[in-house]
C-alpha cells in the first residue's frame, strides 16, 4: 500500500490514534522513497504535536528529518482555502472584491455546516495535482464527520445542478419570468423574516459566483473519481474498546454505501502478549506480580475478542495490531517508532486477532 497508493485516507473515531497513524504511514512511505504530504482535515493541532513541530497551516511545510526524507505536512484552513479558490478562479479582480465584501460570504466561510468538508475536498484536489507529491496521507475528522468529507463531492455537484441555484446565479431577470409570481412571493416572504438586505445580499452573493460554478463542479467530480480509484486506499484506525469497534463497524458499513471498501485495519494500543501464566510458579515469585500478569493476560484476551468482530469487514492478513507503548507520541522519532512497528512487526500481530 505504501509503495503503490497515490492517496491513503485514515478514518476512524476520535481518540484512537488516527493522526499518529497517518503521520507514521507518511513517514514510512517517505522512508521507502515516496514524495509524501500528510494532510490533516481535523482543525485540532494534533498533527503538528505528533510530529514535534510548533505549527502547521494551509501551506505544505517540509518536515526536517535526520535522513532528509521528502516528507511534508499541511493542516487545512477552510477560510484560507476558500479565499484562495476565489482568487484563483474568479474572472476579474472586481469579482474577487465583490465576493470578499459580501456579508453572506463571511457567514458562509465561518458558520455554514459542511464548509470544512467542501474545502477539504478542494484541498485534496489541489494537493493531488501538485507535482511535488506522489502520495497523500489524509487524516480525517472523527468518523461521523469523515462521512461528510466523503459525501462532499456528490453534495456539491447536486447543489450546483439545483434549479434554484441556477436561478440565483443568473445575471439577468429574464430567467425568473417563467416563475415570476412564485419567485416574488417567495422572496417577499423570506424578506419579512430575515430582512430585505439579507435577501439582496444572498442573491448578489450567488450572482457574484457566475462563471465559477463550472470549475467547482468539475473539481468535485474529479475528487469523486479520485476517491474511487484503485490507487486510493482506506485505512480504518481503531482502538480496543467496544465503543470504538462499534464505531469502526458503522463506518465500514457507510463506506460500502459509497461503493468503497476498507483496505487495511490498524488497531492501536493493544495490550502486548506477556506469555502464558505458569500453573506452578516459583515460590519466590511475588503474588502481586502474578496477579498483575493474570490481569494483563485477561485484558489482552478481552481486547482480541472485541477486535475479532472486525473480521466481518477485513481479513486477518489486513489487520495490524500495534502494541501499547510505555510512552506518549510527541516527536518525529516516536512517529518513526510507531511506523516501524506497523511495517516490521505486522506479521507478528496480524494473525493473532482471535479470542
Helices and strands as residue ranges (DSSP letters): E 7-11, H 18-31, E 36-40, H 46-50, E 61-62, E 71-75, H 78-89, H 93-100, H 103-111, H 115-128, E 135-139, H 143-160, H 163-168, G 174-179, H 180-194, H 196-208, H 213-228, E 232-238, H 242-257, E 264-270, H 287-307, G 308-312, G 316-318, E 319-323, H 332-344, H 346-350
